[in-house]
């Protein structure tokens, strides 16, 4: 009986020691989690502070204000002088023309929508979206807005 009592006491002591170890490990884990959360919050705060200041790496500030040169007519517009792949490749041009003829033959004119009719008119007049953009961009702002609204 004494042997079993001493074994029981040893087990209780070991259990108490293990419980204190477990509690201390849980406290350490909670402290580490708290420290990690604080560190993450500090990183996010620093990111937001730099975004609010709008100061770049080289110390210059950024803003959305346009200068007079940014709206100048001599500003580069590469989309207007573009050359499509079809324009560069002659065999591709021939294939596209053949496909267009096939589509024209198979198209049902009675099922054409309003957009289809408008597109046909624009193609007949030689307009595309790039030419339209170029035309809209020419002239003063009021004229450009009126012309765009008329579309």
C-alpha positions as CSV (number, residue, x, y, z in Angstrom):
1,X,0.0,0.0,0.0
2,X,2.8,2.3,0.9
3,X,4.4,1.6,-2.5
4,X,1.3,2.4,-4.3
5,X,0.9,5.6,-2.2
6,X,4.4,6.7,-3.1
7,X,3.8,5.9,-6.7
8,X,0.5,7.9,-6.5
9,X,2.4,10.9,-4.9
10,X,5.0,10.7,-7.6
11,X,2.4,10.7,-10.3
12,X,0.6,13.6,-8.7
13,X,3.8,15.6,-8.4
14,X,4.6,14.8,-12.1
15,X,1.1,15.8,-13.1
16,X,1.4,19.1,-11.2
17,X,4.8,19.8,-12.8
18,X,3.4,19.0,-16.3
19,X,0.4,21.3,-15.7
20,X,2.7,24.2,-14.7
21,X,4.8,23.5,-17.8
22,X,1.7,23.5,-20.0
23,X,0.4,26.7,-18.5
24,X,3.8,28.4,-19.0
25,X,4.0,27.2,-22.6
26,X,0.5,28.5,-23.2
27,X,1.5,31.9,-21.7
28,X,4.6,32.0,-23.9
29,X,2.5,31.2,-27.0
30,X,0.0,33.9,-26.2
31,X,2.8,36.4,-25.7
32,X,4.4,35.5,-29.0
33,X,1.0,35.7,-30.8
34,X,0.4,39.2,-29.2
35,X,3.9,40.3,-30.2
36,X,3.3,39.1,-33.7
37,X,0.0,40.8,-34.0
38,X,1.5,44.1,-32.7
39,X,4.3,43.8,-35.2
40,X,1.9,43.2,-38.1
41,X,-0.2,46.1,-37.0
42,X,2.9,48.4,-36.9
43,X,3.8,47.3,-40.4
44,X,0.3,48.1,-41.7
45,X,0.4,51.5,-40.0
46,X,3.7,52.3,-41.6
47,X,2.4,51.3,-45.0
48,X,-0.7,53.5,-44.6
49,X,1.4,56.5,-43.3
50,X,3.6,56.4,-46.4
51,X,0.6,56.1,-48.7
52,X,-1.1,59.1,-47.1
53,X,2.0,61.2,-47.4
54,X,2.5,60.3,-51.1
55,X,6.2,60.6,-50.9
56,X,8.2,58.3,-53.1
57,X,11.5,56.6,-52.5
58,X,13.5,59.5,-53.9
59,X,11.7,62.0,-51.7
60,X,9.5,63.5,-54.4
61,X,5.8,63.9,-53.6
62,X,3.1,62.6,-55.9
63,X,-0.2,64.1,-56.7
64,X,-3.0,63.9,-59.3
65,X,-2.8,67.4,-60.5
66,X,-2.1,67.8,-64.2
67,X,0.4,70.3,-65.5
68,X,-0.1,72.2,-68.7
69,X,2.3,70.0,-70.5
70,X,0.4,66.8,-69.7
71,X,-2.6,68.0,-71.7
72,X,-0.6,69.3,-74.6
73,X,-1.6,68.3,-78.1
74,X,2.0,67.2,-78.9
75,X,1.7,64.4,-76.2
76,X,2.5,61.0,-77.7
77,X,-0.5,58.9,-78.6
78,X,0.9,55.6,-79.9
79,X,-2.5,54.0,-80.3
80,X,-3.2,56.5,-83.1
81,X,-0.1,55.5,-85.2
82,X,-0.4,51.8,-84.5
83,X,0.1,49.2,-87.1
84,X,-1.8,46.0,-86.4
85,X,-0.5,42.5,-86.9
86,X,-2.9,42.1,-89.8
87,X,-1.4,45.2,-91.6
88,X,2.1,43.8,-91.1
89,X,1.5,40.3,-92.3
90,X,0.2,40.0,-95.9
91,X,-0.8,36.3,-95.7
92,X,-2.7,37.1,-92.6
93,X,-4.5,39.9,-94.5
94,X,-5.5,37.5,-97.3
95,X,-6.8,35.0,-94.8
96,X,-8.8,37.6,-92.9
97,X,-10.3,38.9,-96.2
98,X,-11.3,35.3,-97.2
99,X,-12.9,34.8,-93.8
100,X,-14.8,38.1,-94.1
101,X,-16.2,37.1,-97.5
102,X,-17.3,33.8,-96.0
103,X,-19.0,35.5,-93.1
104,X,-20.7,38.0,-95.4
105,X,-22.1,35.1,-97.5
106,X,-23.4,33.3,-94.4
107,X,-24.8,36.4,-92.6
108,X,-28.5,36.7,-92.3
109,X,-29.4,40.4,-92.9
110,X,-32.8,40.0,-91.1
111,X,-31.1,39.1,-87.8
112,X,-28.9,42.2,-87.7
113,X,-29.0,44.3,-84.6
114,X,-28.8,48.0,-84.3
115,X,-25.1,47.7,-83.3
116,X,-24.5,45.5,-86.3
117,X,-26.0,48.2,-88.6
118,X,-24.0,51.0,-87.0
119,X,-20.8,48.9,-87.3
120,X,-21.5,48.3,-91.0
121,X,-21.9,52.0,-91.5
122,X,-18.7,52.8,-89.7
123,X,-16.8,50.2,-91.8
124,X,-18.2,51.6,-95.0
125,X,-17.1,55.1,-94.0
126,X,-13.6,53.8,-93.1
127,X,-13.9,54.5,-89.3
128,X,-12.5,52.5,-86.5
129,X,-12.2,53.2,-82.8
130,X,-8.7,54.6,-83.2
131,X,-9.7,57.1,-85.9
132,X,-12.7,58.0,-83.8
133,X,-10.5,58.7,-80.7
134,X,-8.1,60.7,-82.8
135,X,-10.9,62.8,-84.2
136,X,-12.4,63.4,-80.7
137,X,-9.0,64.4,-79.3
138,X,-8.6,67.1,-81.9
139,X,-10.0,70.6,-81.1
140,X,-10.7,72.3,-77.8
141,X,-12.2,70.6,-74.8
142,X,-15.8,71.8,-75.3
143,X,-15.8,70.7,-78.9
144,X,-14.3,67.3,-77.9
145,X,-17.0,66.8,-75.2
146,X,-19.8,67.8,-77.6
147,X,-18.4,65.5,-80.2
148,X,-18.1,62.6,-77.8
149,X,-21.6,63.1,-76.5
150,X,-22.9,63.1,-80.1
151,X,-21.5,59.6,-80.6
